[in-house]
C-alpha cells in the first residue's frame, strides 16, 4: 500500500469493542490483570499504553522499521539514544544539528564521561577523519538545522558501521515522506514529533524508530527505566496528524520552493540556503535522497546585520516569530538569538550560522500571502 494509505490505516484499526472508526484514547495509568502474577498485554502506562502503541505501530511502518518508541519530547528521544553509550565512548555528531542536541551532547552526555565532537557530515572526507577508535554513535541531521546542509545517509551509515558505531539520523526536517533513513542503512531514526508528524503546533513529542529488534529492546528498556514516555493525548494528536502528513509536507514543500526562488532574486537578501536551489551544494544529493522534493524549511541571510535580521523577524504578520517548525502555521526565527542561542558565538559563526541568518518554517497558508508578508517585512528591515 502507498504511504498515504498506510498513514491512515496502519495502527488505526477501528475499535473492536464499539466499532468506533477512530480508536479511543486510553487515559489510564494502570490496567487490571487477569490474576496475581499473570500479565495482560498492558500493565502500566509507562511500560506501554494502547494509544501510544497505535502511534508507534504507524511510525514503525512509515519509517520502514521493526519498531518505534514514542517519547515525551524529541529531546527525551535523543537522550534515550545517548544512554546506549558508556563512559569512554565517543559521539560524533554532524556540525549542522539542532541546538538542543548540541546542548544535550555537551552539557549532559559529556559530563557523564562520553566524548563528544562535531564535524561536517555533509563533507564525507572531513567526517571520516573525525572518527575515533571509541566512536559508538554517529548522529546526523539532514537537511541540517538551520543551514539545510545535506548529508549522504547511505555513506554515513557505511562509515559508521566500518568503525563499529551506530548511525542515528534526526529525520525531523525531512520526514519519512521525503527520506527514510532506515532504508538507506541508518540504525536509528529520531523525530521531534512536535514538528511535522504532529503538524499543528499543539503537541510535544519525540520518537525513535529502529530496524533491529535487539536494538529496539535495549532502547525500550532504557525508556521504561527512565520514564520519559509520550502521554496518550499527545499520542492521539500525533496519530491524527500523521494521517495528513504526506499531503501537508508535499504542499508545504511546494510553497517553500516558490518562496526560496523569490528570495534568491531579491537584492535585500544576501544568500538563500535551500536544497532545492540548483546552486545549493547539496542539491544533487538531495535530488537523489529526498524523493523529489526539498523540504519546507528555508534559511536566508538578510543583506544586513543582526539588527536588520531582528527587524525582519519582528515585522512579519503571517509568519509568527517563534521557534519550532513543521506545522500548518508558518513560523520565522533568527537562529543566532533563538534556536541556536545555546551555541557559543564563536562556535556558531564557525559553523556558518551568521548573525543575519533567518529561518522560515513554511506552513500551509496560500503562497501569495506568504510572499507578500515577506516582501513587506524585508522593506522594513532593509530599506
Ligand atoms: N530535532 C530537531 C531538528 C528539532 O528542530 C527539535 C526541536 O526544535 C528537536 C530535535 C527537539 O525536539 P523537542 O523540542 O520535541 O524536544
Boltz pocket constraint, residues with backbone or C-beta under 6 A from the ligand:
constraints:
  - pocket:
      binder: B
      contacts: [[A, 72], [A, 73], [A, 74], [A, 75], [A, 76], [A, 98], [A, 100], [A, 141], [A, 145], [A, 170], [A, 172], [A, 173], [A, 191], [A, 192], [A, 193], [A, 194], [A, 204], [A, 205], [A, 206], [A, 324], [A, 325]]
      max_distance: 6.0
